[in-house]
Amino acid sequence: MKEKKTITNVMRLLETAGISYGTKEYEYDESDLSGVHAARVLGLDPDMVFKTLVLKGDKTGYFVCVIPVALEVDLKKAAAVTGNKKCDLIPVKELLPLTGYIRGGCSPIGMKKQFPTYIDETATLCDVISVSAGQRGVQVLLSPDELLEYIKATYADLI
C-alpha cells in the first residue's frame, strides 16, 4: 500500500515558482503546538526551524515575523524595524480570517494577502530552514535566501 504524501498549497506555490524544497511530516500534538516540539519530533536543530508570527503595528498595520521556534520576538525591535512605535501579536482568533492559516500551521508562504515580512537574520547562518507548509504537522525545508526572495521579505534582528 502506498503511503499518502501530503501536498499543501504552500508546496504547490513553491513548485510553480521553481523553488526546490524538502518536506517533513510529523504527528502534531494538540497539547503542544510549539515549534520546539516539532523540531524535536522531526530530529531537526531548533535553530533551523522557524515559526511565523503575525503582528500589528500602531502605524503600519499588519506584518509578519519569521523567527527560530525556541525564541521570542522582541516587540521593541520588531516595531523599530517596521517603522512602528509599538506592536503586538494579533489575537489567535484573527489569524485564520486574516491569513487563511490556523495556529500551529501558519506559513509565511501563501497567506490570503501579502504582508510585509521580516525573517530573523539568524536564518542567514543556515543553508536550509524549515517553516510550516501551511498545515499542522507538515514542514517545508528550503533555502532561507530563496524564501526571502520569493515572499519579498527582509532579514532583520527580531529576537
C-alpha positions in Angstrom: 0.0 0.0 0.0 1.3 3.4 -1.0 1.8 6.0 1.8 -0.2 9.1 1.2 2.0 12.2 0.9 0.5 15.5 1.9 0.5 18.2 -0.7 -0.3 21.7 0.6 -0.9 24.9 -1.2 2.5 26.1 0.0 4.1 23.2 -1.8 2.1 24.0 -5.0 3.2 27.6 -4.8 6.9 26.7 -4.4 6.7 24.2 -7.3 5.1 26.8 -9.5 7.9 29.2 -8.6 10.5 26.6 -9.4 11.9 26.7 -5.8 13.4 23.4 -4.6 12.3 22.2 -1.2 12.0 19.2 1.0 9.2 18.1 3.3 8.9 16.5 6.7 5.7 15.4 8.4 5.0 14.6 12.0 2.2 13.8 14.3 1.3 17.1 15.9 0.2 17.1 19.5 -2.8 19.4 20.3 -1.4 19.8 23.8 2.0 21.0 22.5 1.8 23.1 19.3 5.3 24.6 20.0 7.8 24.6 17.2 10.4 23.1 19.7 8.2 20.0 19.9 8.0 19.9 16.1 11.8 20.3 15.8 12.4 17.5 18.4 9.9 15.1 16.7 11.5 15.8 13.3 15.0 15.4 14.6 15.9 19.0 13.5 18.0 21.6 15.2 15.5 24.1 16.7 17.8 26.9 15.4 16.8 25.9 11.8 13.1 25.5 12.4 11.3 28.9 12.1 7.8 29.9 13.2 5.6 32.5 11.5 4.1 35.2 13.7 1.6 37.9 12.6 1.8 41.2 14.4 0.0 44.6 14.1 1.9 47.8 14.4 0.4 51.1 15.6 1.4 52.9 12.4 1.8 50.4 9.6 -0.8 47.7 10.4 -0.1 44.0 9.9 3.3 42.5 9.3 4.9 39.0 9.6 7.9 37.9 11.6 9.6 34.6 10.9 11.8 33.6 13.8 13.5 30.5 15.3 11.0 28.4 17.2 12.8 28.3 20.5 13.0 32.1 20.7 10.6 35.0 21.2 10.1 38.0 19.0 11.4 41.2 20.6 8.5 43.6 20.2 10.6 46.7 20.5 13.0 45.5 17.8 10.1 44.4 15.6 8.4 47.8 16.0 11.6 49.7 15.2 12.3 47.6 12.1 8.8 48.1 10.7 8.5 51.8 11.5 6.1 51.5 14.4 6.3 52.9 17.9 4.8 49.7 19.3 3.4 46.4 18.0 1.7 43.3 19.4 0.9 39.8 18.2 -2.6 39.5 16.8 -5.1 37.6 18.8 -5.3 33.9 17.7 -9.0 34.3 16.6 -7.9 36.9 14.0 -5.2 34.5 12.4 -7.5 32.4 10.2 -9.6 35.1 8.7 -6.6 37.3 8.1 -4.1 34.8 6.8 -6.1 31.7 5.9 -3.9 29.7 8.3 -4.6 28.3 11.8 -2.2 28.5 14.8 0.4 25.9 14.5 0.1 25.8 10.7 0.8 29.4 9.7 3.3 29.7 6.9 4.9 32.9 5.5 4.1 31.5 2.1 0.7 31.8 0.5 -1.2 34.0 3.0 -4.5 35.4 1.8 -2.7 38.8 1.5 1.0 39.5 1.2 2.0 41.4 4.3 5.5 43.0 4.9 7.6 40.1 6.1 10.8 40.0 8.1 12.9 36.9 8.6 15.2 36.9 11.6 18.8 37.4 10.5 19.9 34.1 12.2 18.4 32.4 9.2 21.4 33.5 7.2 23.5 31.1 9.3 21.6 28.1 7.9 21.9 26.5 4.5 18.3 25.3 4.9 15.5 26.4 7.2 12.2 24.7 8.0 8.8 26.6 8.0 5.3 25.4 8.2 3.8 24.1 5.0 0.5 25.7 5.9 -0.8 22.7 7.8 -0.1 21.4 11.3 2.3 18.5 11.2 3.9 19.4 7.8 7.1 21.4 7.3 8.9 22.6 4.1 12.7 22.8 4.2 14.2 25.4 1.8 17.0 27.9 1.4 16.4 31.0 3.5 17.6 33.2 0.7 15.1 31.7 -1.8 12.3 32.0 0.8 13.3 35.7 1.3 13.3 36.4 -2.4 10.1 34.6 -3.1 8.0 36.2 -0.4 9.8 39.6 -0.8 10.9 39.6 2.8 13.7 41.4 4.6 16.3 40.0 7.0 16.2 41.8 10.4 17.2 41.5 14.0 14.0 40.4 15.6 15.0 38.4 18.7 
